[in-house]
Amino acid sequence: MHDAVMLAEFLVSHCGSNATFAHVEEVKLEAALAAYEQNMFNRGQDLIRRSCESGRRIFSDNTGPFVLQMFSGDA
């Protein structure tokens, strides 16, 4: 759902709130999609980085404190 909302926001910001796909300039549509993809790529990189870090910490020799932080909301 988040990606759908983000795509809609990029389409509106680049093409206008009253635009329809039948009446939007291809250049504006391409710019909206490129901006959305860049945003999605940046968000994806952050999620992958955090997931990898969590995996390293969960499977480390000293995982107890990290797991306690996760359940307390501090991690």
mmCIF file of the N, C-alpha and C atoms, coordinates in Angstrom:
data_MODEL
# 
_entry.id   MODEL 
# 
loop_
_atom_site.group_PDB 
_atom_site.id 
_atom_site.type_symbol 
_atom_site.label_atom_id 
_atom_site.label_alt_id 
_atom_site.label_comp_id 
_atom_site.label_asym_id 
_atom_site.label_entity_id 
_atom_site.label_seq_id 
_atom_site.pdbx_PDB_ins_code 
_atom_site.Cartn_x 
_atom_site.Cartn_y 
_atom_site.Cartn_z 
_atom_site.occupancy 
_atom_site.B_iso_or_equiv 
_atom_site.pdbx_formal_charge 
_atom_site.auth_seq_id 
_atom_site.auth_comp_id 
_atom_site.auth_asym_id 
_atom_site.auth_atom_id 
_atom_site.pdbx_PDB_model_num 
ATOM 1   N N  . MET A 1 1  ? 0.823  -1.187  0.000   1.00 0.00 ? 1  MET A N  1 
ATOM 2   C CA . MET A 1 1  ? 0.000  0.000   0.000   1.00 0.00 ? 1  MET A CA 1 
ATOM 3   C C  . MET A 1 1  ? 0.873  1.259   0.000   1.00 0.00 ? 1  MET A C  1 
ATOM 4   N N  . HIS A 1 2  ? 1.949  1.219   0.750   1.00 0.00 ? 2  HIS A N  1 
ATOM 5   C CA . HIS A 1 2  ? 2.809  2.404   0.833   1.00 0.00 ? 2  HIS A CA 1 
ATOM 6   C C  . HIS A 1 2  ? 3.364  2.760   -0.548  1.00 0.00 ? 2  HIS A C  1 
ATOM 7   N N  . ASP A 1 3  ? 3.803  1.755   -1.291  1.00 0.00 ? 3  ASP A N  1 
ATOM 8   C CA . ASP A 1 3  ? 4.336  2.021   -2.631  1.00 0.00 ? 3  ASP A CA 1 
ATOM 9   C C  . ASP A 1 3  ? 3.274  2.619   -3.544  1.00 0.00 ? 3  ASP A C  1 
ATOM 10  N N  . ALA A 1 4  ? 2.033  2.158   -3.426  1.00 0.00 ? 4  ALA A N  1 
ATOM 11  C CA . ALA A 1 4  ? 0.955  2.700   -4.259  1.00 0.00 ? 4  ALA A CA 1 
ATOM 12  C C  . ALA A 1 4  ? 0.699  4.164   -3.930  1.00 0.00 ? 4  ALA A C  1 
ATOM 13  N N  . VAL A 1 5  ? 0.727  4.497   -2.652  1.00 0.00 ? 5  VAL A N  1 
ATOM 14  C CA . VAL A 1 5  ? 0.525  5.894   -2.240  1.00 0.00 ? 5  VAL A CA 1 
ATOM 15  C C  . VAL A 1 5  ? 1.680  6.755   -2.724  1.00 0.00 ? 5  VAL A C  1 
ATOM 16  N N  . MET A 1 6  ? 2.898  6.244   -2.586  1.00 0.00 ? 6  MET A N  1 
ATOM 17  C CA . MET A 1 6  ? 4.067  7.013   -3.038  1.00 0.00 ? 6  MET A CA 1 
ATOM 18  C C  . MET A 1 6  ? 4.008  7.243   -4.551  1.00 0.00 ? 6  MET A C  1 
ATOM 19  N N  . LEU A 1 7  ? 3.642  6.219   -5.310  1.00 0.00 ? 7  LEU A N  1 
ATOM 20  C CA . LEU A 1 7  ? 3.532  6.371   -6.764  1.00 0.00 ? 7  LEU A CA 1 
ATOM 21  C C  . LEU A 1 7  ? 2.476  7.417   -7.104  1.00 0.00 ? 7  LEU A C  1 
ATOM 22  N N  . ALA A 1 8  ? 1.342  7.372   -6.431  1.00 0.00 ? 8  ALA A N  1 
ATOM 23  C CA . ALA A 1 8  ? 0.284  8.359   -6.683  1.00 0.00 ? 8  ALA A CA 1 
ATOM 24  C C  . ALA A 1 8  ? 0.776  9.767   -6.383  1.00 0.00 ? 8  ALA A C  1 
ATOM 25  N N  . GLU A 1 9  ? 1.522  9.936   -5.292  1.00 0.00 ? 9  GLU A N  1 
ATOM 26  C CA . GLU A 1 9  ? 2.044  11.263  -4.949  1.00 0.00 ? 9  GLU A CA 1 
ATOM 27  C C  . GLU A 1 9  ? 3.012  11.771  -6.010  1.00 0.00 ? 9  GLU A C  1 
ATOM 28  N N  . PHE A 1 10 ? 3.871  10.907  -6.518  1.00 0.00 ? 10 PHE A N  1 
ATOM 29  C CA . PHE A 1 10 ? 4.811  11.323  -7.564  1.00 0.00 ? 10 PHE A CA 1 
ATOM 30  C C  . PHE A 1 10 ? 4.075  11.653  -8.859  1.00 0.00 ? 10 PHE A C  1 
ATOM 31  N N  . LEU A 1 11 ? 3.058  10.880  -9.189  1.00 0.00 ? 11 LEU A N  1 
ATOM 32  C CA . LEU A 1 11 ? 2.276  11.178  -10.392 1.00 0.00 ? 11 LEU A CA 1 
ATOM 33  C C  . LEU A 1 11 ? 1.588  12.530  -10.276 1.00 0.00 ? 11 LEU A C  1 
ATOM 34  N N  . VAL A 1 12 ? 0.986  12.811  -9.138  1.00 0.00 ? 12 VAL A N  1 
ATOM 35  C CA . VAL A 1 12 ? 0.304  14.094  -8.942  1.00 0.00 ? 12 VAL A CA 1 
ATOM 36  C C  . VAL A 1 12 ? 1.306  15.236  -8.964  1.00 0.00 ? 12 VAL A C  1 
ATOM 37  N N  . SER A 1 13 ? 2.446  15.051  -8.311  1.00 0.00 ? 13 SER A N  1 
ATOM 38  C CA . SER A 1 13 ? 3.422  16.147  -8.248  1.00 0.00 ? 13 SER A CA 1 
ATOM 39  C C  . SER A 1 13 ? 4.032  16.464  -9.614  1.00 0.00 ? 13 SER A C  1 
ATOM 40  N N  . HIS A 1 14 ? 4.165  15.468  -10.479 1.00 0.00 ? 14 HIS A N  1 
ATOM 41  C CA . HIS A 1 14 ? 4.778  15.701  -11.788 1.00 0.00 ? 14 HIS A CA 1 
ATOM 42  C C  . HIS A 1 14 ? 3.755  15.970  -12.893 1.00 0.00 ? 14 HIS A C  1 
ATOM 43  N N  . CYS A 1 15 ? 2.565  15.398  -12.757 1.00 0.00 ? 15 CYS A N  1 
ATOM 44  C CA . CYS A 1 15 ? 1.586  15.470  -13.847 1.00 0.00 ? 15 CYS A CA 1 
ATOM 45  C C  . CYS A 1 15 ? 0.393  16.364  -13.526 1.00 0.00 ? 15 CYS A C  1 
ATOM 46  N N  . GLY A 1 16 ? 0.204  16.700  -12.262 1.00 0.00 ? 16 GLY A N  1 
ATOM 47  C CA . GLY A 1 16 ? -0.933 17.520  -11.862 1.00 0.00 ? 16 GLY A CA 1 
ATOM 48  C C  . GLY A 1 16 ? -2.052 16.673  -11.271 1.00 0.00 ? 16 GLY A C  1 
ATOM 49  N N  . SER A 1 17 ? -2.850 17.278  -10.443 1.00 0.00 ? 17 SER A N  1 
ATOM 50  C CA . SER A 1 17 ? -3.892 16.519  -9.736  1.00 0.00 ? 17 SER A CA 1 
ATOM 51  C C  . SER A 1 17 ? -5.083 16.182  -10.626 1.00 0.00 ? 17 SER A C  1 
ATOM 52  N N  . ASN A 1 18 ? -5.250 16.867  -11.746 1.00 0.00 ? 18 ASN A N  1 
ATOM 53  C CA . ASN A 1 18 ? -6.381 16.603  -12.637 1.00 0.00 ? 18 ASN A CA 1 
ATOM 54  C C  . ASN A 1 18 ? -5.987 15.824  -13.883 1.00 0.00 ? 18 ASN A C  1 
ATOM 55  N N  . ALA A 1 19 ? -4.750 15.357  -13.946 1.00 0.00 ? 19 ALA A N  1 
ATOM 56  C CA . ALA A 1 19 ? -4.258 14.662  -15.138 1.00 0.00 ? 19 ALA A CA 1 
ATOM 57  C C  . ALA A 1 19 ? -4.872 13.274  -15.255 1.00 0.00 ? 19 ALA A C  1 
ATOM 58  N N  . THR A 1 20 ? -5.088 12.868  -16.474 1.00 0.00 ? 20 THR A N  1 
ATOM 59  C CA . THR A 1 20 ? -5.480 11.490  -16.766 1.00 0.00 ? 20 THR A CA 1 
ATOM 60  C C  . THR A 1 20 ? -4.397 10.904  -17.652 1.00 0.00 ? 20 THR A C  1 
ATOM 61  N N  . PHE A 1 21 ? -4.267 9.594   -17.647 1.00 0.00 ? 21 PHE A N  1 
ATOM 62  C CA . PHE A 1 21 ? -3.216 8.976   -18.453 1.00 0.00 ? 21 PHE A CA 1 
ATOM 63  C C  . PHE A 1 21 ? -3.414 9.230   -19.940 1.00 0.00 ? 21 PHE A C  1 
ATOM 64  N N  . ALA A 1 22 ? -4.634 9.449   -20.355 1.00 0.00 ? 22 ALA A N  1 
ATOM 65  C CA . ALA A 1 22 ? -4.901 9.719   -21.772 1.00 0.00 ? 22 ALA A CA 1 
ATOM 66  C C  . ALA A 1 22 ? -4.455 11.120  -22.171 1.00 0.00 ? 22 ALA A C  1 
ATOM 67  N N  . HIS A 1 23 ? -4.327 12.024  -21.179 1.00 0.00 ? 23 HIS A N  1 
ATOM 68  C CA . HIS A 1 23 ? -4.031 13.421  -21.491 1.00 0.00 ? 23 HIS A CA 1 
ATOM 69  C C  . HIS A 1 23 ? -2.781 13.954  -20.792 1.00 0.00 ? 23 HIS A C  1 
ATOM 70  N N  . VAL A 1 24 ? -1.894 13.089  -20.364 1.00 0.00 ? 24 VAL A N  1 
ATOM 71  C CA . VAL A 1 24 ? -0.673 13.550  -19.709 1.00 0.00 ? 24 VAL A CA 1 
ATOM 72  C C  . VAL A 1 24 ? 0.490  13.437  -20.694 1.00 0.00 ? 24 VAL A C  1 
ATOM 73  N N  . GLU A 1 25 ? 1.393  14.391  -20.593 1.00 0.00 ? 25 GLU A N  1 
ATOM 74  C CA . GLU A 1 25 ? 2.567  14.360  -21.468 1.00 0.00 ? 25 GLU A CA 1 
ATOM 75  C C  . GLU A 1 25 ? 3.465  13.195  -21.063 1.00 0.00 ? 25 GLU A C  1 
ATOM 76  N N  . GLU A 1 26 ? 3.965  12.479  -22.049 1.00 0.00 ? 26 GLU A N  1 
ATOM 77  C CA . GLU A 1 26 ? 4.806  11.319  -21.782 1.00 0.00 ? 26 GLU A CA 1 
ATOM 78  C C  . GLU A 1 26 ? 6.052  11.708  -20.989 1.00 0.00 ? 26 GLU A C  1 
ATOM 79  N N  . VAL A 1 27 ? 6.602  12.875  -21.260 1.00 0.00 ? 27 VAL A N  1 
ATOM 80  C CA . VAL A 1 27 ? 7.797  13.346  -20.550 1.00 0.00 ? 27 VAL A CA 1 
ATOM 81  C C  . VAL A 1 27 ? 7.500  13.494  -19.059 1.00 0.00 ? 27 VAL A C  1 
ATOM 82  N N  . LYS A 1 28 ? 6.340  14.051  -18.726 1.00 0.00 ? 28 LYS A N  1 
ATOM 83  C CA . LYS A 1 28 ? 5.972  14.215  -17.313 1.00 0.00 ? 28 LYS A CA 1 
ATOM 84  C C  . LYS A 1 28 ? 5.759  12.869  -16.645 1.00 0.00 ? 28 LYS A C  1 
ATOM 85  N N  . LEU A 1 29 ? 5.126  11.950  -17.355 1.00 0.00 ? 29 LEU A N  1 
ATOM 86  C CA . LEU A 1 29 ? 4.892  10.619  -16.809 1.00 0.00 ? 29 LEU A CA 1 
ATOM 87  C C  . LEU A 1 29 ? 6.220  9.899   -16.573 1.00 0.00 ? 29 LEU A C  1 
ATOM 88  N N  . GLU A 1 30 ? 7.139  9.987   -17.524 1.00 0.00 ? 30 GLU A N  1 
ATOM 89  C CA . GLU A 1 30 ? 8.458  9.362   -17.371 1.00 0.00 ? 30 GLU A CA 1 
ATOM 90  C C  . GLU A 1 30 ? 9.218  9.972   -16.199 1.00 0.00 ? 30 GLU A C  1 
ATOM 91  N N  . ALA A 1 31 ? 9.117  11.288  -16.024 1.00 0.00 ? 31 ALA A N  1 
ATOM 92  C CA . ALA A 1 31 ? 9.788  11.949  -14.903 1.00 0.00 ? 31 ALA A CA 1 
ATOM 93  C C  . ALA A 1 31 ? 9.199  11.492  -13.575 1.00 0.00 ? 31 ALA A C  1 
ATOM 94  N N  . ALA A 1 32 ? 7.886  11.350  -13.521 1.00 0.00 ? 32 ALA A N  1 
ATOM 95  C CA . ALA A 1 32 ? 7.230  10.883  -12.294 1.00 0.00 ? 32 ALA A CA 1 
ATOM 96  C C  . ALA A 1 32 ? 7.674  9.469   -11.952 1.00 0.00 ? 32 ALA A C  1 
ATOM 97  N N  . LEU A 1 33 ? 7.718  8.599   -12.949 1.00 0.00 ? 33 LEU A N  1 
ATOM 98  C CA . LEU A 1 33 ? 8.123  7.215   -12.717 1.00 0.00 ? 33 LEU A CA 1 
ATOM 99  C C  . LEU A 1 33 ? 9.594  7.124   -12.316 1.00 0.00 ? 33 LEU A C  1 
ATOM 100 N N  . ALA A 1 34 ? 10.443 7.917   -12.933 1.00 0.00 ? 34 ALA A N  1 
ATOM 101 C CA . ALA A 1 34 ? 11.865 7.911   -12.588 1.00 0.00 ? 34 ALA A CA 1 
ATOM 102 C C  . ALA A 1 34 ? 12.078 8.391   -11.154 1.00 0.00 ? 34 ALA A C  1 
ATOM 103 N N  . ALA A 1 35 ? 11.363 9.437   -10.756 1.00 0.00 ? 35 ALA A N  1 
ATOM 104 C CA . ALA A 1 35 ? 11.480 9.947   -9.390  1.00 0.00 ? 35 ALA A CA 1 
ATOM 105 C C  . ALA A 1 35 ? 10.971 8.922   -8.383  1.00 0.00 ? 35 ALA A C  1 
ATOM 106 N N  . TYR A 1 36 ? 9.859  8.276   -8.713  1.00 0.00 ? 36 TYR A N  1 
ATOM 107 C CA . TYR A 1 36 ? 9.312  7.234   -7.842  1.00 0.00 ? 36 TYR A CA 1 
ATOM 108 C C  . TYR A 1 36 ? 10.297 6.074   -7.694  1.00 0.00 ? 36 TYR A C  1 
ATOM 109 N N  . GLU A 1 37 ? 10.866 5.617   -8.801  1.00 0.00 ? 37 GLU A N  1 
ATOM 110 C CA . GLU A 1 37 ? 11.803 4.497   -8.754  1.00 0.00 ? 37 GLU A CA 1 
ATOM 111 C C  . GLU A 1 37 ? 13.041 4.845   -7.939  1.00 0.00 ? 37 GLU A C  1 
ATOM 112 N N  . GLN A 1 38 ? 13.534 6.068   -8.056  1.00 0.00 ? 38 GLN A N  1 
ATOM 113 C CA . GLN A 1 38 ? 14.699 6.477   -7.273  1.00 0.00 ? 38 GLN A CA 1 
ATOM 114 C C  . GLN A 1 38 ? 14.361 6.474   -5.786  1.00 0.00 ? 38 GLN A C  1 
ATOM 115 N N  . ASN A 1 39 ? 13.188 6.990   -5.436  1.00 0.00 ? 39 ASN A N  1 
ATOM 116 C CA . ASN A 1 39 ? 12.733 6.993   -4.050  1.00 0.00 ? 39 ASN A CA 1 
ATOM 117 C C  . ASN A 1 39 ? 12.597 5.562   -3.531  1.00 0.00 ? 39 ASN A C  1 
ATOM 118 N N  . MET A 1 40 ? 12.001 4.687   -4.338  1.00 0.00 ? 40 MET A N  1 
ATOM 119 C CA . MET A 1 40 ? 11.800 3.291   -3.949  1.00 0.00 ? 40 MET A CA 1 
ATOM 120 C C  . MET A 1 40 ? 13.155 2.590   -3.767  1.00 0.00 ? 40 MET A C  1 
ATOM 121 N N  . PHE A 1 41 ? 14.101 2.881   -4.640  1.00 0.00 ? 41 PHE A N  1 
ATOM 122 C CA . PHE A 1 41 ? 15.436 2.298   -4.543  1.00 0.00 ? 41 PHE A CA 1 
ATOM 123 C C  . PHE A 1 41 ? 16.111 2.724   -3.245  1.00 0.00 ? 41 PHE A C  1 
ATOM 124 N N  . ASN A 1 42 ? 16.020 4.022   -2.921  1.00 0.00 ? 42 ASN A N  1 
ATOM 125 C CA . ASN A 1 42 ? 16.636 4.529   -1.692  1.00 0.00 ? 42 ASN A CA 1 
ATOM 126 C C  . ASN A 1 42 ? 16.003 3.890   -0.455  1.00 0.00 ? 42 ASN A C  1 
ATOM 127 N N  . ARG A 1 43 ? 14.676 3.797   -0.437  1.00 0.00 ? 43 ARG A N  1 
ATOM 128 C CA . ARG A 1 43 ? 13.998 3.160   0.698   1.00 0.00 ? 43 ARG A CA 1 
ATOM 129 C C  . ARG A 1 43 ? 14.375 1.688   0.786   1.00 0.00 ? 43 ARG A C  1 
ATOM 130 N N  . GLY A 1 44 ? 14.463 1.021   -0.352  1.00 0.00 ? 44 GLY A N  1 
ATOM 131 C CA . GLY A 1 44 ? 14.829 -0.390  -0.365  1.00 0.00 ? 44 GLY A CA 1 
ATOM 132 C C  . GLY A 1 44 ? 16.229 -0.626  0.163   1.00 0.00 ? 44 GLY A C  1 
ATOM 133 N N  . GLN A 1 45 ? 17.154 0.218   -0.214  1.00 0.00 ? 45 GLN A N  1 
ATOM 134 C CA . GLN A 1 45 ? 18.523 0.088   0.278   1.00 0.00 ? 45 GLN A CA 1 
ATOM 135 C C  . GLN A 1 45 ? 18.565 0.191   1.793   1.00 0.00 ? 45 GLN A C  1 
ATOM 136 N N  . ASP A 1 46 ? 17.839 1.142   2.353   1.00 0.00 ? 46 ASP A N  1 
ATOM 137 C CA . ASP A 1 46 ? 17.815 1.317   3.806   1.00 0.00 ? 46 ASP A CA 1 
ATOM 138 C C  . ASP A 1 46 ? 17.213 0.094   4.485   1.00 0.00 ? 46 ASP A C  1 
ATOM 139 N N  . LEU A 1 47 ? 16.122 -0.428  3.950   1.00 0.00 ? 47 LEU A N  1 
ATOM 140 C CA . LEU A 1 47 ? 15.494 -1.613  4.541   1.00 0.00 ? 47 LEU A CA 1 
ATOM 141 C C  . LEU A 1 47 ? 16.416 -2.826  4.478   1.00 0.00 ? 47 LEU A C  1 
ATOM 142 N N  . ILE A 1 48 ? 17.100 -3.003  3.362   1.00 0.00 ? 48 ILE A N  1 
ATOM 143 C CA . ILE A 1 48 ? 18.037 -4.122  3.223   1.00 0.00 ? 48 ILE A CA 1 
ATOM 144 C C  . ILE A 1 48 ? 19.189 -3.970  4.213   1.00 0.00 ? 48 ILE A C  1 
ATOM 145 N N  . ARG A 1 49 ? 19.716 -2.758  4.330   1.00 0.00 ? 49 ARG A N  1 
ATOM 146 C CA . ARG A 1 49 ? 20.824 -2.515  5.264   1.00 0.00 ? 49 ARG A CA 1 
ATOM 147 C C  . ARG A 1 49 ? 20.406 -2.848  6.691   1.00 0.00 ? 49 ARG A C  1 
ATOM 148 N N  . ARG A 1 50 ? 19.226 -2.348  7.108   1.00 0.00 ? 50 ARG A N  1 
ATOM 149 C CA . ARG A 1 50 ? 18.764 -2.599  8.480   1.00 0.00 ? 50 ARG A CA 1 
ATOM 150 C C  . ARG A 1 50 ? 18.470 -4.077  8.708   1.00 0.00 ? 50 ARG A C  1 
ATOM 151 N N  . SER A 1 51 ? 17.930 -4.752  7.707   1.00 0.00 ? 51 SER A N  1 
ATOM 152 C CA . SER A 1 51 ? 17.642 -6.174  7.831   1.00 0.00 ? 51 SER A CA 1 
ATOM 153 C C  . SER A 1 51 ? 18.931 -6.981  7.985   1.00 0.00 ? 51 SER A C  1 
ATOM 154 N N  . CYS A 1 52 ? 19.936 -6.660  7.196   1.00 0.00 ? 52 CYS A N  1 
ATOM 155 C CA . CYS A 1 52 ? 21.224 -7.356  7.293   1.00 0.00 ? 52 CYS A CA 1 
ATOM 156 C C  . CYS A 1 52 ? 21.863 -7.127  8.655   1.00 0.00 ? 52 CYS A C  1 
ATOM 157 N N  . GLU A 1 53 ? 21.799 -5.908  9.134   1.00 0.00 ? 53 GLU A N  1 
ATOM 158 C CA . GLU A 1 53 ? 22.356 -5.596  10.454  1.00 0.00 ? 53 GLU A CA 1 
ATOM 159 C C  . GLU A 1 53 ? 21.626 -6.372  11.545  1.00 0.00 ? 53 GLU A C  1 
ATOM 160 N N  . SER A 1 54 ? 20.319 -6.441  11.470  1.00 0.00 ? 54 SER A N  1 
ATOM 161 C CA . SER A 1 54 ? 19.557 -7.219  12.451  1.00 0.00 ? 54 SER A CA 1 
ATOM 162 C C  . SER A 1 54 ? 19.935 -8.689  12.396  1.00 0.00 ? 54 SER A C  1 
ATOM 163 N N  . GLY A 1 55 ? 20.088 -9.222  11.201  1.00 0.00 ? 55 GLY A N  1 
ATOM 164 C CA . GLY A 1 55 ? 20.491 -10.616 11.052  1.00 0.00 ? 55 GLY A CA 1 
ATOM 165 C C  . GLY A 1 55 ? 21.843 -10.884 11.677  1.00 0.00 ? 55 GLY A C  1 
ATOM 166 N N  . ARG A 1 56 ? 22.796 -9.994  11.452  1.00 0.00 ? 56 ARG A N  1 
ATOM 167 C CA . ARG A 1 56 ? 24.127 -10.165 12.051  1.00 0.00 ? 56 ARG A CA 1 
ATOM 168 C C  . ARG A 1 56 ? 24.035 -10.139 13.574  1.00 0.00 ? 56 ARG A C  1 
ATOM 169 N N  . ARG A 1 57 ? 23.223 -9.220  14.098  1.00 0.00 ? 57 ARG A N  1 
ATOM 170 C CA . ARG A 1 57 ? 23.129 -9.085  15.557  1.00 0.00 ? 57 ARG A CA 1 
ATOM 171 C C  . ARG A 1 57 ? 22.361 -10.242 16.181  1.00 0.00 ? 57 ARG A C  1 
ATOM 172 N N  . ILE A 1 58 ? 21.314 -10.723 15.518  1.00 0.00 ? 58 ILE A N  1 
ATOM 173 C CA . ILE A 1 58 ? 20.517 -11.821 16.072  1.00 0.00 ? 58 ILE A CA 1 
ATOM 174 C C  . ILE A 1 58 ? 21.322 -13.119 16.120  1.00 0.00 ? 58 ILE A C  1 
ATOM 175 N N  . PHE A 1 59 ? 22.168 -13.331 15.117  1.00 0.00 ? 59 PHE A N  1 
ATOM 176 C CA . PHE A 1 59 ? 22.934 -14.572 15.056  1.00 0.00 ? 59 PHE A CA 1 
ATOM 177 C C  . PHE A 1 59 ? 24.360 -14.415 15.568  1.00 0.00 ? 59 PHE A C  1 
ATOM 178 N N  . SER A 1 60 ? 24.614 -13.372 16.347  1.00 0.00 ? 60 SER A N  1 
ATOM 179 C CA . SER A 1 60 ? 25.944 -13.175 16.915  1.00 0.00 ? 60 SER A CA 1 
ATOM 180 C C  . SER A 1 60 ? 26.072 -13.972 18.217  1.00 0.00 ? 60 SER A C  1 
ATOM 181 N N  . ASP A 1 61 ? 27.285 -14.017 18.750  1.00 0.00 ? 61 ASP A N  1 
ATOM 182 C CA . ASP A 1 61 ? 27.523 -14.711 20.021  1.00 0.00 ? 61 ASP A CA 1 
ATOM 183 C C  . ASP A 1 61 ? 26.920 -13.960 21.204  1.00 0.00 ? 61 ASP A C  1 
ATOM 184 N N  . ASN A 1 62 ? 26.672 -12.667 21.039  1.00 0.00 ? 62 ASN A N  1 
ATOM 185 C CA . ASN A 1 62 ? 26.161 -11.837 22.131  1.00 0.00 ? 62 ASN A CA 1 
ATOM 186 C C  . ASN A 1 62 ? 24.793 -11.271 21.747  1.00 0.00 ? 62 ASN A C  1 
ATOM 187 N N  . THR A 1 63 ? 23.854 -12.132 21.435  1.00 0.00 ? 63 THR A N  1 
ATOM 188 C CA . THR A 1 63 ? 22.560 -11.688 20.919  1.00 0.00 ? 63 THR A CA 1 
ATOM 189 C C  . THR A 1 63 ? 21.574 -11.250 22.005  1.00 0.00 ? 63 THR A C  1 
ATOM 190 N N  . GLY A 1 64 ? 21.775 -11.686 23.231  1.00 0.00 ? 64 GLY A N  1 
ATOM 191 C CA . GLY A 1 64 ? 20.830 -11.399 24.314  1.00 0.00 ? 64 GLY A CA 1 
ATOM 192 C C  . GLY A 1 64 ? 20.460 -9.933  24.459  1.00 0.00 ? 64 GLY A C  1 
ATOM 193 N N  . PRO A 1 65 ? 21.431 -9.035  24.629  1.00 0.00 ? 65 PRO A N  1 
ATOM 194 C CA . PRO A 1 65 ? 21.091 -7.613  24.789  1.00 0.00 ? 65 PRO A CA 1 
ATOM 195 C C  . PRO A 1 65 ? 20.331 -7.035  23.589  1.00 0.00 ? 65 PRO A C  1 
ATOM 196 N N  . PHE A 1 66 ? 20.693 -7.455  22.376  1.00 0.00 ? 66 PHE A N  1 
ATOM 197 C CA . PHE A 1 66 ? 20.008 -6.948  21.184  1.00 0.00 ? 66 PHE A CA 1 
ATOM 198 C C  . PHE A 1 66 ? 18.547 -7.392  21.168  1.00 0.00 ? 66 PHE A C  1 
ATOM 199 N N  . VAL A 1 67 ? 18.300 -8.662  21.480  1.00 0.00 ? 67 VAL A N  1 
ATOM 200 C CA . VAL A 1 67 ? 16.927 -9.166  21.486  1.00 0.00 ? 67 VAL A CA 1 
ATOM 201 C C  . VAL A 1 67 ? 16.107 -8.436  22.546  1.00 0.00 ? 67 VAL A C  1 
ATOM 202 N N  . LEU A 1 68 ? 16.683 -8.192  23.705  1.00 0.00 ? 68 LEU A N  1 
ATOM 203 C CA . LEU A 1 68 ? 15.982 -7.445  24.748  1.00 0.00 ? 68 LEU A CA 1 
ATOM 204 C C  . LEU A 1 68 ? 15.658 -6.022  24.273  1.00 0.00 ? 68 LEU A C  1 
ATOM 205 N N  . GLN A 1 69 ? 16.588 -5.399  23.560  1.00 0.00 ? 69 GLN A N  1 
ATOM 206 C CA . GLN A 1 69 ? 16.340 -4.058  23.011  1.00 0.00 ? 69 GLN A CA 1 
ATOM 207 C C  . GLN A 1 69 ? 15.225 -4.094  21.992  1.00 0.00 ? 69 GLN A C  1 
ATOM 208 N N  . MET A 1 70 ? 15.202 -5.129  21.159  1.00 0.00 ? 70 MET A N  1 
ATOM 209 C CA . MET A 1 70 ? 14.157 -5.245  20.142  1.00 0.00 ? 70 MET A CA 1 
ATOM 210 C C  . MET A 1 70 ? 12.775 -5.305  20.792  1.00 0.00 ? 70 MET A C  1 
ATOM 211 N N  . PHE A 1 71 ? 12.650 -6.124  21.829  1.00 0.00 ? 71 PHE A N  1 
ATOM 212 C CA . PHE A 1 71 ? 11.338 -6.289  22.460  1.00 0.00 ? 71 PHE A CA 1 
ATOM 213 C C  . PHE A 1 71 ? 10.954 -5.094  23.306  1.00 0.00 ? 71 PHE A C  1 
ATOM 214 N N  . SER A 1 72 ? 11.930 -4.312  23.748  1.00 0.00 ? 72 SER A N  1 
ATOM 215 C CA . SER A 1 72 ? 11.612 -3.106  24.525  1.00 0.00 ? 72 SER A CA 1 
ATOM 216 C C  . SER A 1 72 ? 11.365 -1.909  23.618  1.00 0.00 ? 72 SER A C  1 
ATOM 217 N N  . GLY A 1 73 ? 11.637 -2.060  22.311  1.00 0.00 ? 73 GLY A N  1 
ATOM 218 C CA . GLY A 1 73 ? 11.428 -0.980  21.360  1.00 0.00 ? 73 GLY A CA 1 
ATOM 219 C C  . GLY A 1 73 ? 12.596 -0.036  21.221  1.00 0.00 ? 73 GLY A C  1 
ATOM 220 N N  . ASP A 1 74 ? 13.728 -0.383  21.809  1.00 0.00 ? 74 ASP A N  1 
ATOM 221 C CA . ASP A 1 74 ? 14.908 0.487   21.760  1.00 0.00 ? 74 ASP A CA 1 
ATOM 222 C C  . ASP A 1 74 ? 15.857 0.182   20.611  1.00 0.00 ? 74 ASP A C  1 
ATOM 223 N N  . ALA A 1 75 ? 15.639 -0.903  19.897  1.00 0.00 ? 75 ALA A N  1 
ATOM 224 C CA . ALA A 1 75 ? 16.566 -1.284  18.821  1.00 0.00 ? 75 ALA A CA 1 
ATOM 225 C C  . ALA A 1 75 ? 16.187 -0.640  17.515  1.00 0.00 ? 75 ALA A C  1 
# 
